[in-house]
């Protein structure tokens, strides 16, 4: 009889254990706070208050958002204080969407470091941010902002229908935000005040970004930033303003741009007065010439070129009536070296001969 009992017990375990393992594997991980245990991701229910409470009540935890649509009526704020910070992880098809009764003017869907400001890299929990997901501003909200803390990270996210895609505000470390932005796609709201990335904090890195449907791709107001493989694309719309459009606006020196690609904006790179910026292997291109002008680089306020430009490739459209390689006063200390551009006459404003070495 005992042998029969042993056989039955063994058979039960054989059939039970795989089903239990399968059930456990279906849960992302028990160490995460899973939002759908507390809210409906149905795109109809306002989940703002419950999600904010989850953030506030779970310091130093990872909060996981499964696929679905999370409807917000105002911003979610994460703490910058390392003892209260959380990290947000989204499934590939998890959508955070602004509702039709969005209650803020110009606020972001997610405000990282938007509460409990702090400045430390030594306390556990100081590194936090957002991974994955889709952030839909519904043309009324901004995407994601960084408002305090240090070394905040945004990676592998898609931001759509926003006035400002990513807004890095003045950082906690004497203005330095030290943020890292990697693998991000941004689609603006096709308005003339739409900006892909707005930078007001110092010392950030930006890598692998695609930006479309904005009037300004990247607006950098600070120094100490590194940009690599950033591609803003201007898309024509009746609500846009082509003459004021620009791929990159840089207001301070000591910024480095490597393979940054301005596509169809009226001006590719606009540099403020008396600043030194490094542009390496960058690209400016126009796929349509049915525009009033095309300018590759402009030094604003009638200033001289003080920046160093290496290996710039320029693809002017042949049927544009006015093209300008460099719009600047003569006599600057900057250099344009190894420039590849069409072999044709430039506009009267172009002073490229005073700077260019080895035009191809």
Number of C-alpha atoms within 10 A of each C-alpha: 6 7 8 9 10 11 11 12 11 12 11 11 10 11 10 11 11 11 11 10 10 10 10 12 10 8 10 12 11 8 10 16 19 19 18 15 8 12 15 16 21 13 17 12 14 20 20 16 13 13 20 14 11 17 23 15 12 14 19 17 18 20 22 21 26 20 17 19 22 27 23 26 19 21 23 21 21 28 26 30 21 25 15 19 28 29 23 22 20 21 15 17 15 20 24 24 24 29 21 12 10 20 15 14 10 14 22 28 27 23 22 30 27 18 18 16 17 19 20 17 13 9 11 11 19 24 20 24 24 22 18 21 24 23 28 26 29 18 18 23 30 34 36 27 25 28 26 30 31 25 23 23 19 24 19 18 21 22 25 25 25 32 30 31 33 25 23 23 18 18 25 21 16 10 15 23 26 22 24 18 23 18 17 21 21 27 26 28 26 24 18 19 17 24 31 32 27 20 23 20 28 25 21 22 18 20 18 17 23 19 27 23 27 36 32 29 33 26 20 21 16 21 21 16 21 17 20 19 17 24 22 31 23 24 15 15 13 9 12 20 16 21 14 13 23 28 31 27 22 22 20 19 21 15 22 19 21 18 18 27 26 28 24 27 30 25 26 30 25 20 26 22 19 19 19 21 23 18 22 18 16 23 22 26 21 23 11 12 17 12 16 12 19 26 24 27 21 24 22 18 12 13 19 22 30 22 21 16 22 18 19 22 20 21 17 25 20 15 11 15 13 19 24 21 27 24 23 23 19 16 13 15 13 18 18 22 17 17 20 15 15 16 8 9 11 15 17 10 14 20 18 19 12 14 16 17 14 10 16 11
